[in-house]
Amino acid sequence: MARIIVVTSGKGGVGKTTTSASISTGLAKRGHKTVVIDFDVGLRNLDLIMNCERRVVYDFVNVIQGEATLNQALIRDKRVDTLYILPASQTREKEALTKEGVERVINELSETFDYIVCDSPAGIEHGAQMALYYADEAVVVTNPEVSSVRDSDRILGILQSKSRRAEMGQDPVREHLLLTRYNPARVEKGEMLSVGDVEEILAIPLLGVIPESQVVLNASNQGVPVILEEESDAGQAYDDAVARLLGEEREHRFMTSQKKGFFSRMFKGG
Amino acid sequence: MTDTATTGVKQGFQLKSANLSMTAIELYFFEKDDFEATLRDKISQAPGFFKDIPVIISMEKYEGLDSELDFFSIIGTCRRHSIHVVGVRGGNDDQRRLARGASLALIPGSQPRGRSGDQEAASGANQEEAQEPPSETTPGAPAAAPSSVATATRIISQTVRSGQQIYAPEGDLVILAPVQAGAEVLAAGNIHVYGPLRGRALAGIHGEESARVFCQSLEAELVSIAGHYKISEDLQDNGWKSAVQIQLRDDLLVVTPLDKA
């Protein structure tokens, strides 16, 4: 049985697709057979970030409606060979995702994959609810600002009441907080909420903190999941997050502003 | 509390019970221009709160003449301000006939409370004696309430998230976790929040004026007791982000720090 992980947030533009791309790539890199599904029907971004937009023939909705088989629609990643992408349709609407259709696709994927990562669309409507319905675990992507935290809280409520696990009365969906676009310098100036603030409000375990970084934007534009930028802060932070998702203990990093150089530390008296 | 009349046949809908808190316009008399002026004034205090909300007209304290009562005019005035009148609560037969004529739903009145009982409750709260020893002579509803309250207490130990609503229809509500911004907790009796209260808390929703709200950190969007409410903006000056209790005194919500209670 595959583990089904939804990457969700409520709010748009916080880094769900970037996170889905990196987490799925990270899981696959560790040898787990992983598929990432783009639930953002009508917009389609995941294939751009994964750099496979030119290889899309069939999509998720085609499979749901029986117009194509999974094998025809799945795109194998060129960099990590245990990673597959199921792209979203750009010409359909989210209503094309039916509960039964999504269940059939997920069940079929469960037979051969270890991990199914669901990249949720923004909002709390049908598309987002379909993405989280079958989840075993949820990565709640949050930016350190008030409206994002509020929307994350809302989506946590939906996970607790409208997921399959909730409806069936099973163990609840395991929730993880992933704080993205974190800028410690701005936190110190009081312009952003701190990790502690967000943890206090949402009260769920922290999976990781991804520092705000130009590398993320560059990687997205070039179609490289940022986790593959192994030299970068953001890439390493995602690698830590994936390790923690798999149960490894790793200390949190990148939560304080740039280490001061030797001299500035000496002259400022530490 | 679901209507389970479904017998396997697929139906177009199902009846579900729904509990919602509503704003009541407690009418004392009706005069068209005065009504609109008062309404406009109330809305200007909290424009967002009133946008597209349903209200009921409460006739329980109406003292004007039935002939002055014009529900069509009330409905029209409210609609101009994006407020939807859905029903009428209480009132005598003539008033209810008028309401029916205006296609309004009829809602039974809340338990009759004599005018003297009202004053008793208010002055009782003033003297800080509240209802601890079920007081000897308190007439009417307030005295009857406590016995049922104990059994109807609802205890919630999970965080109440934005968009969620928790309701204790007959008794107290005790929440051992945060109530997040955008969440709503309602109780017929008192509300206790052993965590920060960041959402909306409505105690005494059936008109129990001795109900109170207790919380470990007052960060609420709205607090209401028996229909008297304060919004976040008006709560900032007193006890904000600290442990407080909120109670009704002379129709005003009073916030007191718990360590001074």
Interface residues (C-beta under 8 A of the other chain):
Chain A: I124 R150 D151 D153 R154 L156 G157 I158 Q160 S161 I201 A203
Chain B: Q158 T159 R161 S162 G163 Q164 A177 P178 Q180 A181 G182 A183 R198
